[in-house]
Structure formats: C-alpha cells, structure tokens
C-alpha cells in the first residue's frame, strides 16, 4: 500500500505537469495567434477590401493610358484592376448590385488580364478595353460610383461600328484612337451618384 501511494502521487504529478505544459502550449499558441492577429491588423490597409470606386479608378487609369498610346501603363493598370476586382467586397453590395457584379466580374478579370499581358500590343488591349467598358458600364449603373462619370462614344472605332467608354471628364480623350484622333467622340450619358 505504501508503494502504491507514492506511485499515485507520481502519476498525479505527471498529469499535472502535462496539464501545465498543455496550458503553457495553449498560452504560447494564443500569444502566437495574437501576434499573428496583430500583424494582420497592422497589415490591414494593404489587405483592406476594395470598393467599386477602386475598380473605377483603375479603369480610368487604364483608359487614360490608352488615350496616351501607352501600352505599358495600360498593362500596369490592368494588373491593378485585377487586384482590385479580387479584393472587392461583394458583401457590401445589395442583392441587385451583387447580381450585376456576379454577372460581370469574371469577364472583367479576363479582359483586365489580357490588357495586363499585352503591353506591346495596344490594339489587342483596345479590343479588350471595348468589352471591359461594356461590363464597367453595367457595374456603375448598378453601383453608383462616388464621382460623376460620363459615357462617351467613338463612332469610328472597329471599322465604324463604334465603341463606348467611361470617363471622369466631359472632355473627350479617346482611348480607342489615342493621339491619332484624341477628341473623336461625344458624351452620351452622365452617370451620377
């Protein structure tokens, strides 16, 4: 009996030690989680969800690059637009807005990707910009942007079939014809918040 009591005491001490170690490990894990959480919190501005306005700003940067015949800047704007589209917080949209976004997001990502990978082929970028502009129009009609936009029309692009684009100014800066015919086009519509 005397031998059993010290044995029980040792087993109890062993369990207590394991329990303390588990407790220490849990505390360490919790501390690590807190550190990780703090690091994520510190990085929040970088990983903060994008808004539709961020996507609009990327689109306008892309439009202006094409208007200046700068395929490299257009490619950079296409990359940025892909990032903004991936980060866009669709949870902030109402049901109707989310439906429109869900309908256009994959096509927009595809067009932005084509633009981003074709810096040396501005005509190919412009073809995708034409299709991207249709999707952007649908998106900004559903989710009004923070700034007033203008839908412009170029009657001469694509063998006189014409094409539309969005602009932040009433002044025409044609992304399809660039410096060759920078002011070719008309304002079709004003889109306000």
N, C-alpha and C positions, 0 to 999 in steps of 0.2 A: 504494500500500500504506500509506504514511504517512497518507493521508486516511481510509482505512478504519479504522485503529486508533482514532483519536480518535472516529470515528462509533460504533464498537462500544462504546467507553468511555461515550459519551453515552447510548446505548441502555441499557447496563447500569445507569448511574446513574439513568436514568428508571425502569427496572423496580424498582430498589432503592427509589427514592422512592415509587413506587406501592405497593410491598410494605410500606414503613414506614407510609404513610398507611392502608393497609388494616389493618395491625396496630394503628395508633392508633385507627382507627374501631372495630375489634373490641374494643379495650380500653375505649373510650368506651361501646360498646354493652353490654359486660359490666358496666361500672360503673353504667350506667343500669339494667340488669336487677337488679343488686344493690340499687340504691336502691329500685327498684320492689318487689323482694322484701322489702327491709327495711320499706318502707311497708306491704306486705301483712302482714308479720309483726306490725308494730305494730298493725294493724287486726284481727288475728285474733280477739280477744274479741268483736268485733262480728259477724264472719262465721263464727264457730265453728259447726259443725253442731249442730242442736238434737237433743235426745233425745225419746223418747216422753214422759218426765216433763215436758218443756217444753210439749208439746201438752196433757197432762193439766192442768197448771197454768192454761193459757189457757182450757181447757174449764171448769174450776172457777170461774174469774173470771167467765166468761160466765154460768154457772149462777147465781152469786150476784147478778149484775146483774139477771137476770130475776126472781129471787126478791124483789128490792127494787123491781121495776117500773121499772127504769132502762134504757130502750131505748138511750140514748146510750152508757152504759158497756158495754152488751151489744154494741153496734156496734163499739166500740173493741176489745173482747176478741175479737170475730170477726175483725177485721183482724189482730190479733196472732197469732191461731191460724193464719190463712192463712200468715203469715210463718214461723211455727214448722214448719208442715207442709212448706213449700217447702225449709226448711233441714234437715229431719230426715234424719239419716244412716242410710239403709236398709242400708248395708254392715255396720253394727254388729248387724244382726238375723240370726238363724239362718234356715234355709230355710223352716221352718214359719211363723215370725213374719213373714218378708218376704212370704210368700204372703198372709197376712191383711192386712198393711199395703197391699200392692198392690191387694187387693180393695176396700178401704175409702177409700183416700187421695183419689181423685177426688171421690167423693161428699162426703167430709168437707170438702174445699176448697170445693165448691159450696155446701154448707149454711153454712159459715163466711162465704162471700162474701155470700150472701143476708142473713144476720144483720147483716153489717157495713154493708150499703147500705140498711137499713130501720130506722134509729134511731127514726123517728116512727111505726112500725107494729109495736108489740110483739107483737101477736097473730101476725103473719106471722113474726116472729123465733121465737116459741114453736113454731110449726109446724115450722120448720127445725131447731130445737133438739131436738124429738122425734125426728126422723130422724137427726140428728147423734149423739144419745145412743145409738141402736142401734149405730152404727158405732164409737163410742168404747168401748162395752161389748165388742164383738168384739175391738178392739185391745188393751184392757187385760187381757182374758182370755188373749190370746196372748203379750203382752209385759207381764209383771207390773210395775206401777209401783213406785217407791221407797216410796210411802206406802200405807197401807191405805185402800181406798175402799169405799163402800157403794153397792149398787144399791138405789135407792128406787123406790117405785111410788105413783102417784096414780091412784086408781080413777075419779075424777070427770072428768078432762080428756078433751076430744074427745068430748063428748056421752056420757059414762060408758063410753067404750071404754077409757079409761085410757092411761097412758104411764109409762115408766121414765126415770130419770136417775141419774147417778153423783154421789156426794157425798163430801166429805172428813171428814164428821162423822156420828155416829149421829142427831143432832138433825135432824128434818125441817125443811127450808126449801124449800118448794115453788116451783120456777121456772115452773110452768105456771099456777098460780092467784095467785101473788105475794102481796101484802099482803091480798088479799081472803080467802084461806084459807091462811095461811103454813105451818101444821102439818098440812095434809091429806096423808096418805100413810103408808106403812110401809116398813121396811127389809126387802128381800127376800133380800139376799145380801151377805156380806162378802168382799171381794177382797183377799187379802194377797199380799205378795211371795213 
